[in-house]
Amino acid sequence: MKRQILPAVIVLGLAFAGTASAVETYTVDENGYAVIGFVGHSPEDFARAQQQAKGWERDRHLMLVPQSIKAVAIDESQGVALSDEQLKQAIVAASVAKRP
């Protein structure tokens, strides 16, 4: 099942990346669960990233998308570029912070 989820996440991430060209999409595998991070590099892009993450979460709660995939928005508009590892840690931290 896990092997089927990750390719689907990548395809969905690429589909979402095409809707807002300035918002980057990253996928992190977290112990069998996937976290999609929508990253905005300006305040406008971050607002788009938040909208995309909220839309994904709404669909997840309505069971329209896989339950094992969580979406978060990451604000990188402060002018400090994060490395890939720092970005991964930020996505995981945002995912943990959203848990009930």
Secondary structure by P-SEA (a helix, b strand, c coil): caaaaaaaaaaaaaaaaaacccbbbbbbbcccbbbbbbbbccaaaaaaaaaaaaaaaaaaaaccccccbbbbbbbccccccccaaaaaaaaaaaaaaacc
